[in-house]
Amino acid sequence: MAIAAPAVPGAAEAVKPSGRSDVKVTGLSLPNMCKPYVHEGVIENIVLWNTIDLGSLAVYAASALSRDQLKRGDREMAAGRLGKIEIAGDEVRLGAPFIFNKENIDRFNF
């Protein structure tokens, strides 16, 4: 498991020539860096916050702040299609990361 974008394909590149199918690489990375390895089965999946959802949440939070609809002490906020979003202290939390895998990785280009 690698926790930096370039480390995941780097680990896959180390595992790939071994021919071992019992070793799976995963971690936090970018879809474009990992697509070939995901399609080859060296990387089963990667995780990262969906940038579309993250950008959408940033706009909702900024809009709520600018209209005085988000105040210190709030514990949640409405964020359109994202639903109710948790607020902890001064953090507006998107929630669980998105899992990119063979079925969905080609839908993303970043």
FIKE-326641 format. One record per residue (C-alpha): x, y, z; residue in one letter; residue number from 0. Coordinates in Angstrom, 1 decimal. Example, Ala and Ser with C-alpha at 12.3 -4.5 7.8 and 13.67 -1.06 7.14 Angstrom:
BEGIN
       xx       yy       zz   r     k
     12.3     -4.5      7.8   A     0
     13.7     -1.1      7.1   S     1
# end
This chain:
BEGIN
       xx       yy       zz   r     k
      0.0      0.0      0.0   M     0
      1.5      3.3     -1.1   A     1
      0.2      6.7      0.1   I     2
      1.6      9.1     -2.5   A     3
      0.4      9.4     -6.1   A     4
      3.7      8.3     -7.7   P     5
      4.4      5.6     -5.2   A     6
      1.5      3.5     -6.3   V     7
      2.6      3.0     -9.9   P     8
      6.1      2.7     -8.6   G     9
      5.1     -0.2     -6.4   A    10
      3.2     -1.7     -9.3   A    11
      6.3     -1.5    -11.5   E    12
      8.2     -3.4     -8.8   A    13
      5.6     -6.1     -8.5   V    14
      4.8     -6.5    -12.2   K    15
      8.1     -8.2    -13.3   P    16
      7.9    -10.7    -10.4   S    17
      4.8    -12.2    -12.1   G    18
      3.2    -12.7     -8.7   R    19
     -0.6    -12.6     -8.9   S    20
     -0.9    -13.0     -5.1   D    21
      0.5     -9.5     -4.5   V    22
     -1.9     -6.6     -5.1   K    23
     -0.9     -3.0     -5.0   V    24
     -3.2     -0.3     -3.7   T    25
     -3.0      3.2     -2.2   G    26
     -3.8      6.9     -2.8   L    27
     -3.0      7.9     -6.4   S    28
     -4.3      9.4     -9.6   L    29
     -6.3      7.5    -12.1   P    30
     -4.2      8.4    -15.1   N    31
     -1.0      7.2    -13.4   M    32
     -2.5      3.9    -12.5   C    33
     -4.8      2.9    -15.4   K    34
     -2.4      0.5    -17.2   P    35
     -1.7     -1.3    -13.9   Y    36
     -5.4     -1.5    -13.0   V    37
     -6.2     -3.0    -16.4   H    38
     -3.4     -5.5    -16.1   E    39
     -4.6     -6.5    -12.6   G    40
     -1.4     -5.5    -10.8   V    41
     -3.3     -2.7     -9.0   I    42
     -6.8     -3.9     -7.9   E    43
     -7.9     -0.4     -6.9   N    44
     -6.8      3.0     -5.8   I    45
     -8.5      5.5     -3.6   V    46
     -8.8      9.2     -3.8   L    47
    -11.4     11.8     -3.2   W    48
    -13.5     12.3     -6.3   N    49
    -12.3     15.7     -7.6   T    50
    -15.7     16.4     -9.1   I    51
    -17.3     15.9     -5.7   D    52
    -14.6     17.8     -3.9   L    53
    -14.9     20.8     -6.3   G    54
    -18.6     20.8     -5.9   S    55
    -18.4     20.7     -2.1   L    56
    -15.9     23.6     -2.2   A    57
    -18.3     25.7     -4.2   V    58
    -21.2     24.9     -1.9   Y    59
    -19.2     25.7      1.2   A    60
    -17.9     29.0     -0.3   A    61
    -21.4     30.0     -1.4   S    62
    -22.8     29.2      2.1   A    63
    -20.0     31.2      3.7   L    64
    -20.6     34.2      1.5   S    65
    -24.3     34.2      2.3   R    66
    -23.8     33.8      6.0   D    67
    -25.5     30.3      5.8   Q    68
    -22.5     28.6      7.3   L    69
    -21.6     29.6     10.8   K    70
    -19.1     28.6     13.5   R    71
    -20.5     25.6     15.4   G    72
    -22.6     24.2     12.5   D    73
    -22.3     20.4     12.4   R    74
    -23.6     19.8      8.9   E    75
    -24.5     21.6      5.7   M    76
    -26.6     20.8      2.7   A    77
    -24.5     20.4     -0.5   A    78
    -26.9     19.6     -3.3   G    79
    -26.5     16.2     -4.8   R    80
    -23.9     15.4     -2.2   L    81
    -26.5     15.5      0.5   G    82
    -25.8     16.5      4.1   K    83
    -22.1     17.0      4.7   I    84
    -20.5     16.7      8.1   E    85
    -18.7     19.6      9.7   I    86
    -16.2     19.0     12.5   A    87
    -14.8     22.2     14.0   G    88
    -13.5     24.2     11.0   D    89
    -13.4     21.2      8.6   E    90
    -16.1     20.6      6.0   V    91
    -15.7     16.8      5.3   R    92
    -16.5     15.2      2.0   L    93
    -16.4     11.8      3.6   G    94
    -15.1      8.5      2.4   A    95
    -12.7      8.5     -0.6   P    96
    -13.8      7.3     -4.0   F    97
    -12.6      3.8     -5.1   I    98
    -11.2      3.7     -8.6   F    99
    -11.2      0.2    -10.1   N   100
    -11.3     -1.6    -13.5   K   101
    -15.0     -0.9    -13.9   E   102
    -14.8      2.9    -13.5   N   103
    -11.2      4.2    -13.9   I   104
    -11.6      5.0    -17.6   D   105
    -14.4      7.5    -16.8   R   106
    -11.7      9.8    -15.2   F   107
     -9.0     11.8    -16.9   N   108
     -6.7     13.3    -14.3   F   109
# end
